[in-house]
Amino acid sequence: MNKSMLTVVFATPFFILLSGPAKAFECPQHFAAAQAAVDKVSADMQGMGEMMDRQDMALVHALLDDAKALLTAARHNHERPQGPYDHARAIAKADSAQGYATAADVLHFHYMEQQ
């Protein structure tokens, strides 16, 4: 083996070890984005009980509740990690929470347009 090949072989595990903690620091940005999406929909839903059909309102709240549950689960994975896998799951759950909140927002405005 030449020197450059040995350098790559010995340096790769070092960089892999360094990348694990860096992923942990990405979690808070994903949490913040998801929380902002949840907060936006929650604020938009204030006072809508009289303007929207009760069944439609329940469906929007169901999506919003799913988003909140996923965000809670994401924070749990981040706070009690067993390794990089848990941070990856935390990011995936936070991104899913943001997706559910976005879906709730889209559904809310769809129902409002029908009124």
C-alpha positions as CSV (number, residue, x, y, z in Angstrom):
1,M,0.0,0.0,0.0
2,N,1.2,3.5,-0.8
3,K,1.1,6.4,1.6
4,S,-1.9,8.1,0.2
5,M,-3.9,4.8,0.5
6,L,-2.9,4.4,4.1
7,T,-3.8,8.0,4.8
8,V,-7.3,7.4,3.5
9,V,-7.7,4.1,5.3
10,F,-6.7,5.6,8.7
11,A,-8.4,9.0,8.2
12,T,-11.8,7.7,7.2
13,P,-12.8,6.4,10.7
14,F,-11.7,9.7,12.2
15,F,-14.0,11.7,9.9
16,I,-16.9,9.3,10.5
17,L,-16.5,9.7,14.2
18,L,-16.5,13.5,13.8
19,S,-19.6,13.5,11.6
20,G,-21.8,11.8,14.3
21,P,-21.8,14.7,16.8
22,A,-22.3,17.2,13.9
23,K,-25.6,15.5,13.0
24,A,-26.7,16.0,16.6
25,F,-26.3,19.7,16.2
26,E,-28.6,19.6,13.1
27,C,-31.6,18.4,15.2
28,P,-32.4,21.7,16.8
29,Q,-32.8,23.4,13.3
30,H,-35.2,20.7,12.2
31,F,-37.1,21.1,15.5
32,A,-37.3,24.8,15.1
33,A,-38.7,24.5,11.6
34,A,-41.3,22.0,12.6
35,Q,-42.3,24.0,15.7
36,A,-42.7,27.1,13.5
37,A,-45.0,25.2,11.1
38,V,-47.1,23.9,14.0
39,D,-47.3,27.3,15.6
40,K,-48.4,28.9,12.4
41,V,-51.2,26.4,11.9
42,S,-52.2,26.7,15.5
43,A,-52.4,30.5,15.2
44,D,-54.4,30.3,12.0
45,M,-56.9,27.9,13.6
46,Q,-57.7,30.3,16.5
47,G,-61.2,31.5,16.2
48,M,-62.1,29.2,13.3
49,G,-64.6,27.1,15.2
50,E,-67.4,29.3,14.0
51,M,-66.2,29.7,10.4
52,M,-65.5,26.0,9.6
53,D,-67.6,22.9,9.7
54,R,-67.0,20.9,12.9
55,Q,-65.9,17.8,11.0
56,D,-63.5,19.7,8.8
57,M,-62.0,21.3,11.9
58,A,-61.5,17.9,13.5
59,L,-59.6,16.6,10.5
60,V,-57.3,19.6,10.5
61,H,-56.7,19.2,14.2
62,A,-56.0,15.5,13.7
63,L,-53.1,16.4,11.3
64,L,-51.9,19.0,13.7
65,D,-52.0,16.5,16.6
66,D,-49.9,14.1,14.6
67,A,-47.4,16.8,13.9
68,K,-47.1,17.6,17.6
69,A,-46.8,13.9,18.5
70,L,-44.0,13.4,16.0
71,L,-42.2,16.5,17.2
72,T,-42.3,15.2,20.8
73,A,-41.0,11.9,19.7
74,A,-38.2,13.6,17.7
75,R,-37.1,15.6,20.8
76,H,-37.1,12.3,22.8
77,N,-34.8,10.6,20.3
78,H,-32.5,13.6,20.4
79,E,-32.4,13.9,24.2
80,R,-31.8,10.3,24.9
81,P,-29.7,9.1,21.9
82,Q,-28.2,5.6,21.8
83,G,-26.1,6.7,18.8
84,P,-26.2,8.5,15.5
85,Y,-29.2,6.4,14.4
86,D,-31.3,8.1,17.1
87,H,-30.3,11.5,15.8
88,A,-31.2,10.5,12.3
89,R,-34.6,9.3,13.6
90,A,-35.0,12.6,15.4
91,I,-34.4,14.6,12.2
92,A,-36.7,12.3,10.2
93,K,-39.5,12.7,12.8
94,A,-39.0,16.5,13.0
95,D,-39.2,16.7,9.2
96,S,-42.3,14.5,9.2
97,A,-43.8,16.7,11.9
98,Q,-43.2,19.7,9.6
99,G,-44.9,17.8,6.8
100,Y,-48.0,17.1,8.8
101,A,-48.2,20.7,9.9
102,T,-47.9,21.8,6.3
103,A,-50.6,19.3,5.3
104,A,-52.8,20.7,8.1
105,D,-52.3,24.2,6.8
106,V,-53.1,23.2,3.2
107,L,-56.2,21.4,4.3
108,H,-57.3,24.3,6.5
109,F,-57.1,26.8,3.6
110,H,-58.8,24.3,1.3
111,Y,-61.8,24.2,3.7
112,M,-61.7,27.9,4.1
113,E,-62.0,28.4,0.4
114,Q,-65.1,26.2,0.3
115,Q,-66.9,28.4,2.8
